[in-house]
């Protein structure tokens, strides 16, 4: 999307929508790609800032399995469609989100998240590959270093699946009640579920068939040499600072 169109959308949202009047989005990722990353349930209530490539399909499916809320006209086969985006909220729901809801997100080490995005969106021939191929100008199988150069050549914010996590936060980081980690998913998701639905809940993780795991975390030593490490460390510097992940 053209930068001026995105700027116009962000400015309109900040004028017209209760959530964005309080928390205007001014980041570099398209407003229309960021807004769906918010999942609000007025029933419990909770607000989840979904981070792509940080188990967000599994987390959303788990939340849906416990929550009594279903958005009107939502698709039964897609848990991500069952909750409210920030742009859907009127004044009353926004005030409940701000004042009452348990607000959380789950983030991931930038090294494994970036590798996972490459494996799932480029190597598995998802729609994101089209723009990459136009840049790559070859039908050959790209290397992870090729993808790192693609990000470094102005495409870092082209898609939320690999954009820095700090740039797709819909709330100021300090307003979250809890920031979990992908690397500690079982314990952190258990804490999230029990906080929202009660300590006596029979916690279980609901697996999702929307996206297949890439096991990128175990593959980081295989794919990261000095060049890849240098690029990703530089591009995701704010993520390392904001979420406390160690630089390689």
C-alpha positions, 0 to 999 in steps of 0.5 A: 500500500502507498505510504500516503494511503496508509497515513490517511487510514491511520489519521482517519482511525485516530479521528473516528475510532475510539480505540485509535483515538486513545492509542493511535497507530503510527507504525510503518506496517500497513494499518489494514495488516495491523488492525486484525492483530488485535483480538478482543473478547467482551465476555471475559474480557481479554485483549490479545495482540496477535504476533504472527509466527509466534504461535498466534494460531495455536494461542487463538484456537486455545482462547476460542476453545474456552471463551464463550464469545463469538463475533456475529457472522464469524467463520466457524472454521477460523478462530481468528475471526471470532474476536473483535478487532480494535476498529470494530469497538465502540466507546463502551467496549473500548472502555472495558478493554482499557479499564477491565480487560486482561491485556497480553501478547506473546513474542518470539526470539527475532532469529527464529521468528525471521527464519520461520517466516522465510520457511513458511511464507517463501519456501512453502510458496505462500502469497508473500512469495510473489513480491519476493520473487519480483525482487529476487528475479530468479526461479531458483530456490532462495537461501535464507541469506537471500531473504535477509537481503530482501528484508534489508532492501526495504521490505522489512515492513511489507508483511506482518509475518516478519515485520518487527514485533515492536512495530505491530504492537497495538498498545504501548508495551507498558500497558500490557498485563503480561508478555509471554514468550514463544519459547516458554509457550506451555507455561505462559499460555497456561498462565494466560488461560488461568488468569482469564478463565480461572485457576480451576480451569482444566488447561490444555493447548488447542492445536491449530491446523491453520499453519504447520510448524517450521521448527525454526527454533531448532534450525537457527544454528544451521541457517545463521552464519555471520552475514545472516546474524549481522543483518537480523541483529541490526534490523530487529534491534528494537525487538531485542531491546523491547523484549529482552532477547539476547543478541547472537 
